[in-house]
């Protein structure tokens, strides 16, 4: 159960970051969601997303990880792996 609670915490924090960047408190992220699903999304917003994730969770992504992962569910798993959840 503890692992599930931590996953929810990562998901909640990621959603909060995403909502701030997009400026829409109603957006709900899902595992299959990509940034391309959001109208008006651009490369600057993507960089902002990565930087905020790294700062919030005190982790760093490699370029390969950033390029490889497209779906929010994948980002959640990458964050959890880096946090060793």
BELMO-V764030 format. One record per backbone hydrogen bond with DSSP energy under -0.5 kcal/mol. NH is the residue of the N-H (numbers start at 1). CO is the residue of the C=O. If there is no record, write none. Layout:
# BELMO-V764030
<<NH:CO> <NH:CO>>
This chain:
# BELMO-V764030
<<5:1> <6:2> <7:3> <8:4> <9:5> <10:6> <11:7> <12:8> <13:9> <14:10> <15:11> <16:12> <17:13> <18:14> <19:15> <20:16> <21:17> <22:18> <23:19> <24:19> <27:24> <33:30> <35:70> <37:34> <38:35> <39:37> <41:38> <46:42> <47:43> <48:44> <49:45> <50:46> <51:47> <52:48> <53:49> <54:50> <55:51> <56:52> <57:53> <58:54> <59:54> <66:62> <67:63> <68:64> <69:65> <72:33> <73:31> <75:71> <76:72> <77:73> <78:74> <79:75> <80:76> <81:77> <82:78> <83:79> <84:80> <84:81> <85:80>>
